[in-house]
Amino acid sequence: MLKQMKGFYDVHSKIIHGVSLKPKHLLLFENRNELREILRRLVISIIAIRAEGLNDNELNELMDQMLVDEEKRSWVQQSASKLLHIHTSTVQ
């Protein structure tokens, strides 16, 4: 995912600076829905973490820990799933 995000950032940079896009950039730009999905999951995860009561400092620390700790990543994924379940059950 990191490589993919770097690619999206590269496309962003090329567009902002008026540089012509190469075919690899055009392909990424055409697949920008993937970026939207990544960002959607990120926002949901942050909302879920905040719903668990973590403050800004704890959130920053958790994000650093998630880079190396599978257990922390799983906790965030479970929190996000729980939030989505609550959301869908209230909509029905």
Helices and strands as residue ranges (DSSP letters): H 2-16, H 23-30, H 32-51, H 56-66, H 70-91
